[in-house]
Amino acid sequence: MEPQGIQMENVSVVFDTPAGKMTAVTGVDQHVPHTSFVSIVGPSGCGKSTLLAVVSGLQKASTGQV
């Protein structure tokens, strides 16, 4: 079976902080085909590293699945 790539469905990540809940990533739906090259760009603090941590399995998504 050939690899299918990465499929993200409604991925969101919410952190509990002393000031309350903070949403780092919300509602990501994306399919990245096998052998594709993708860049994630955005300003500091927008959730790029958090999304990569979810895709790599280092962080659990609050909702959705990878």
KAVEN-V406571 format. One record per pair of residues at least 12 apart in sequence whose ideal C-beta (glycine too) atoms are under 10 Angstrom apart, sorted by the first residue. I is the first residue (numbers start at 1). J is the second residue. Records with the same first field share a line. If there is no record, write none. Layout:
I: J, J
This chain:
2: 34, 35
3: 33, 34, 35
4: 31, 32, 33, 34
5: 30, 31, 32, 33, 34, 35, 36, 38
6: 30, 31, 32, 33, 34, 36, 38, 55, 66
7: 29, 30, 31, 32, 33, 65, 66
8: 25, 27, 28, 29, 30, 31, 32, 51, 54, 55, 61, 64, 65, 66
9: 27, 28, 29, 30, 31, 61, 63, 64, 65, 66
10: 26, 27, 28, 29, 61, 63, 64, 65
11: 25, 26, 27, 28, 29, 30, 50, 51, 54, 55, 61, 62, 63, 64, 65, 66
12: 24, 25, 26, 27, 28, 47, 54, 61, 62, 63, 64
13: 25, 26, 28, 47, 50, 51, 53, 54, 59, 60, 61, 62, 63, 64
14: 26, 61, 62, 63
15: 50, 59, 62
21: 62
23: 47, 62
24: 45, 46, 47, 48, 49, 50, 51, 53, 54, 59, 62
25: 46, 47, 48, 49, 50, 51, 53, 54, 59, 61, 62, 63, 64
26: 47, 62, 63, 64
27: 63, 64
28: 47, 51, 54, 55, 61, 64, 66
29: 64
30: 51, 55, 66
32: 55
40: 52, 55
51: 66
54: 66
